[in-house]
């Protein structure tokens, strides 16, 4: 209820209790209205920016002083004059692409100019070194190629091939020999790659083969009688595979086409009976025993038992050999009784003589 003011008081008008309560109530209402007005932040008087002198200020949110100082001190958001100068000097994408295209063009031009076939250094005619015994000092520096032909026998691995010389100086010299089979059907003994090195103090090292290794798989034909108490060569005489035509079936031996290390796997299946037996399988190198690779011995409980009792004797070993050395397989045979023993006529998965060249140089023994 709005305050009802009495404005016609006379000096002798009496003041009663209602008048005083009305005054107090008016003062109380005025205080309440003042408090409401004081807390009203919605511009109750509709005051404008112009009325208070802010007509030229944009109506946007302003940062606090703390926020402004944090932004001012943020070094990641601002760059220094030096950084600005460096950025302005940076390569543009188009400029960088132009430089890359020029570098590629220059590289192609250099290769085309310097590495065509007619620019390879070939040693021909009288300048070609046909004798493998010639010392390394006689070769020119750099990468050079020579043709070796006409069945050369001066010390190159084969009679025909190409020699590549990689010579940095007289102390850094490596030579490669590439075999090139010149006749159809004889590639097996005319291909391969060898390497050797020149030492200024001691000369050429032996050739070491690094590619084109030989391998052979040889079987048997028919039965082979085993003579009691004797050591006899096993008749491996059937070629299954022979990469370098290195196996001599007439003499039942593998003739090493190159110097190196050879892995030999061999075995036979023997027609035997249940009596005492002793079989020893041996690798022979150049006619002499090199290694015993398998040993079978049987002593049955009953010496009179003649029941069939076939046995397989198998083994393997590595054999270092020089070119021209030959490898054979021998078997020692011992047994009781009069029943003959035989190497069976089984096929190549029972009776086999496998040779694989696995290394390119026969190093000396200690």
Secondary structure as the mmCIF struct_conf table of DSSP 4:
data_model
#
loop_
_struct_conf.conf_type_id
_struct_conf.id
_struct_conf.beg_label_comp_id
_struct_conf.beg_label_asym_id
_struct_conf.beg_label_seq_id
_struct_conf.end_label_comp_id
_struct_conf.end_label_asym_id
_struct_conf.end_label_seq_id
TURN_TY1_P TURN_TY1_P1 UNK A 11 UNK A 12
HELX_RH_AL_P HELX_RH_AL_P1 UNK A 17 UNK A 39
BEND BEND1 UNK A 42 UNK A 42
TURN_TY1_P TURN_TY1_P2 UNK A 44 UNK A 45
TURN_TY1_P TURN_TY1_P3 UNK A 49 UNK A 53
TURN_TY1_P TURN_TY1_P4 UNK A 55 UNK A 56
BEND BEND2 UNK A 57 UNK A 57
HELX_LH_PP_P HELX_LH_PP_P1 UNK A 61 UNK A 64
HELX_RH_AL_P HELX_RH_AL_P2 UNK A 65 UNK A 72
TURN_TY1_P TURN_TY1_P5 UNK A 73 UNK A 73
TURN_TY1_P TURN_TY1_P6 UNK A 75 UNK A 77
HELX_RH_AL_P HELX_RH_AL_P3 UNK A 81 UNK A 88
TURN_TY1_P TURN_TY1_P7 UNK A 89 UNK A 89
BEND BEND3 UNK A 90 UNK A 90
HELX_LH_PP_P HELX_LH_PP_P2 UNK A 91 UNK A 92
HELX_RH_AL_P HELX_RH_AL_P4 UNK A 93 UNK A 114
BEND BEND4 UNK A 115 UNK A 116
HELX_RH_3T_P HELX_RH_3T_P1 UNK A 117 UNK A 119
BEND BEND5 UNK A 120 UNK A 120
STRN STRN1 UNK A 122 UNK A 122
HELX_RH_3T_P HELX_RH_3T_P2 UNK A 125 UNK A 127
BEND BEND6 UNK A 128 UNK A 128
TURN_TY1_P TURN_TY1_P8 UNK A 132 UNK A 133
BEND BEND7 UNK A 134 UNK A 134
HELX_RH_3T_P HELX_RH_3T_P3 UNK A 136 UNK A 138
BEND BEND8 UNK A 139 UNK A 139
HELX_LH_PP_P HELX_LH_PP_P3 UNK A 140 UNK A 140
BEND BEND9 UNK A 141 UNK A 141
STRN STRN2 UNK A 142 UNK A 148
BEND BEND10 UNK A 150 UNK A 151
BEND BEND11 UNK A 154 UNK A 155
BEND BEND12 UNK A 157 UNK A 160
STRN STRN3 UNK A 161 UNK A 169
TURN_TY1_P TURN_TY1_P9 UNK A 170 UNK A 171
STRN STRN4 UNK A 172 UNK A 179
BEND BEND13 UNK A 183 UNK A 183
TURN_TY1_P TURN_TY1_P10 UNK A 184 UNK A 185
HELX_RH_3T_P HELX_RH_3T_P4 UNK A 187 UNK A 189
TURN_TY1_P TURN_TY1_P11 UNK A 190 UNK A 190
STRN STRN5 UNK A 192 UNK A 199
TURN_TY1_P TURN_TY1_P12 UNK A 200 UNK A 202
STRN STRN6 UNK A 203 UNK A 204
HELX_LH_PP_P HELX_LH_PP_P4 UNK A 205 UNK A 207
STRN STRN7 UNK A 208 UNK A 211
STRN STRN8 UNK A 215 UNK A 219
BEND BEND14 UNK A 222 UNK A 222
STRN STRN9 UNK A 224 UNK A 226
HELX_LH_PP_P HELX_LH_PP_P5 UNK A 227 UNK A 227
TURN_TY1_P TURN_TY1_P13 UNK A 228 UNK A 229
STRN STRN10 UNK A 231 UNK A 233
STRN STRN11 UNK A 238 UNK A 242
TURN_TY1_P TURN_TY1_P14 UNK A 243 UNK A 244
BEND BEND15 UNK A 245 UNK A 245
STRN STRN12 UNK A 247 UNK A 248
TURN_TY1_P TURN_TY1_P15 UNK A 249 UNK A 252
STRN STRN13 UNK A 253 UNK A 255
HELX_LH_PP_P HELX_LH_PP_P6 UNK A 256 UNK A 256
BEND BEND16 UNK A 257 UNK A 259
STRN STRN14 UNK A 260 UNK A 271
STRN STRN15 UNK A 273 UNK A 273
BEND BEND17 UNK A 274 UNK A 275
STRN STRN16 UNK A 277 UNK A 285
TURN_TY1_P TURN_TY1_P16 UNK A 286 UNK A 287
STRN STRN17 UNK A 288 UNK A 298
BEND BEND18 UNK A 301 UNK A 301
TURN_TY1_P TURN_TY1_P17 UNK A 303 UNK A 304
STRN STRN18 UNK A 308 UNK A 308
STRN STRN19 UNK A 311 UNK A 321
TURN_TY1_P TURN_TY1_P18 UNK A 323 UNK A 324
STRN STRN20 UNK A 326 UNK A 335
BEND BEND19 UNK A 336 UNK A 338
STRN STRN21 UNK A 341 UNK A 343
TURN_TY1_P TURN_TY1_P19 UNK A 348 UNK A 350
BEND BEND20 UNK A 351 UNK A 351
STRN STRN22 UNK A 352 UNK A 359
BEND BEND21 UNK A 360 UNK A 360
HELX_LH_PP_P HELX_LH_PP_P7 UNK A 363 UNK A 365
#
